[in-house]
């Protein structure tokens, strides 16, 4: 699976990029039909400190999964968004198995 990461209006640290890549690639363990992943990292103006935004879009055979999360660190936002992605991937896989 190919993981593309774009940091919008800032340069992401290599450690952060490696962390995100490893987390996103774990989604492949739940469903083999994932072709690629797009990850967008953004900083937003927020008075509460939860200004780190992570968006993940997975492209699967005939289906697309998307999730977005805000947090005070990119690492925690990635953890939250990956939980959402895993749930959506599992649900999609179950739907496919029910059709068979």
Secondary structure as GFF3:
##gff-version 3
##sequence-region A 1 100
A	DSSP	beta_strand	2	8	.	.	.	ID=ss1
A	DSSP	alpha_helix	14	25	.	.	.	ID=ss2
A	DSSP	three_ten_helix	26	29	.	.	.	ID=ss3
A	DSSP	beta_strand	34	43	.	.	.	ID=ss4
A	DSSP	beta_strand	52	60	.	.	.	ID=ss5
A	DSSP	beta_strand	63	71	.	.	.	ID=ss6
A	DSSP	alpha_helix	74	99	.	.	.	ID=ss7
###
